[in-house]
Amino acid sequence: MQFADRLNNVETSAIRELFKLLGRPGIISFAGGFPDPALFDVEGIKEASNAVLTDAPGAVLQYGATEGYGPLREGISGFMANKGAKVTPDGLIVTTGSQQALDLIGKTMISPGDKVIVEAPTFLATIQCFRLYGAHIIGAPIDADGVDVDKLEKLIEEHKPKLVYLIPTFGNPSGATLSLQRRKRILEIAARTKTLVVEDDPYGELFFDTPPPPSLLALSGEVPGSREWLAHCGSFSKILSPGLRVGWLIAPPELLAKATMCKQFSDAHTSNLTQATAAHYLTLNRLDGALAVVRQTYAERARVMAASLQRELGDSIAFNAPQGGMFFWAHLTGANGKSTSAPEFAKRAIEKMVAFVPGAPFFAHDPDLSTLRLSFATVGVDRIEEGIARLGQAL
Ligand code: PMP
């Protein structure tokens, strides 16, 4: 069959290939990017879905508005207000996961050959999605405090990109969090250079000890002109349930209108049943309690992973322990005569029945082959210790 030219630059993800091996019994997997299903508030979601099917079956089983289910748009507006970001219900649309918000941004903003700046490394599905629209993707380097703003500023001036895509808080895969000072500078640069910045924030609520700095969206009120150049993608996937497929897009009115038009041709609207369930859930006052358990559980797993990595791999591996989210980003240093090739290491690890994701696919170009991503989210502490010990034997 003759497929569309736009598919020429996109391959199925290397990670998917790896996932085929993960079904083996006994394997300890740090490769996934899923939240722990044992932490889903099943009772709360049951209560919410029963309530909406009882109270408004006609509305939740019917077609609905492309922009989203009214009570949920209000609920998200309140949720964002609690995080310091002012947005009216009609300043956002509900999307089918934040993945769809990213796709709508790609569809509305990117023409073939347009330049887009992302963090190096960044979320693989965004690289793939933007490439599908023909983006020429440029990576900006990061460190423990997120993207290097001096270099980002130079890249923006040099390439005049269509947009800059950032995951400022507990990045996937980097685990890094952009400092407050850098956040403000990015907003200033966006306003001054009139560059659209897309803030993807699915992990901000998953902090361990102290909340992260406010989102770019929350800070945009302090930097004149920046809100006009800012889009924000949010999601209930990591805080409530990814299976609901409920995310949202906040963007300047013109962009939001175009995205809504594109969504109309894509899925008409996000499931009313799951939107109404999420909206009702927010009124149950259960989210804070459920999130407290998730934060505590992930914090402990992250602490155990950091200690185990230090104990079992020593200075052969370097990493910055994350302060939230679901991921460790690490690199093989080559100390003690050990390998610096993460792909080779991944193969030996699979033989020892432990898995992680080599970091190369997370780079749009010039991959660093010594890097890897480890997720602690779905593995209990005993299994983390055992899995990292196996990694120590595989290195
Ligand atoms: N952005 C990032 C950075 C992610 O890691 C993910 C999911 N892994 C998404 C967006 C998409 O999430 P969802 O569509 O479930 O909201």
Boltz pocket constraint, residues with backbone or C-beta under 6 A from the ligand:
constraints:
  - pocket:
      binder: B
      contacts: [[A, 33], [A, 96], [A, 97], [A, 98], [A, 99], [A, 100], [A, 123], [A, 167], [A, 172], [A, 200], [A, 202], [A, 234], [A, 235], [A, 236], [A, 237], [A, 242], [A, 246], [A, 247]]
      max_distance: 6.0
